[in-house]
Amino acid sequence: MKIRPLYDRIVVKRIEDDTEKTAGGLFIPDSAKEKPQQGEVIAAGQGKRAEDGKLIPLDVKVGDRILFGKYSGSDIKIGTDEYMIMREDEVLGVLEGSAKKK
């Protein structure tokens, strides 16, 4: 199943942090971890409609790595995969020149 967001919404997959322990060597259990605040754009809408009816394209595109706030967006589940859907204005920034994780 695929999802196509409407207007200025984007679908984001959180990028998990690889660190499992603290600098002191303590392991962090899954229940104590915070959800990551960066992700990869999986799908993007066509843009936002201005008051005059013109379509304003989005600044982010599929494949961009982005930063977002702790309480941004809504969590959704498609099959076994978990994603977030949010408006473009909830994006804090785009990470430039970062290698994509697979």
Number of C-alpha atoms within 10 A of each C-alpha: 4 6 10 13 17 14 18 21 22 27 26 26 18 19 17 12 10 6 9 13 11 9 8 6 8 9 11 12 9 9 6 7 9 8 12 14 17 23 22 22 21 19 21 25 20 17 19 18 13 9 7 6 8 10 14 13 14 17 10 19 16 14 14 18 25 20 18 19 12 11 8 16 20 11 13 13 9 10 7 6 8 12 20 18 20 20 19 21 13 15 17 14 13 18 14 9 8 9 8 10 8 4
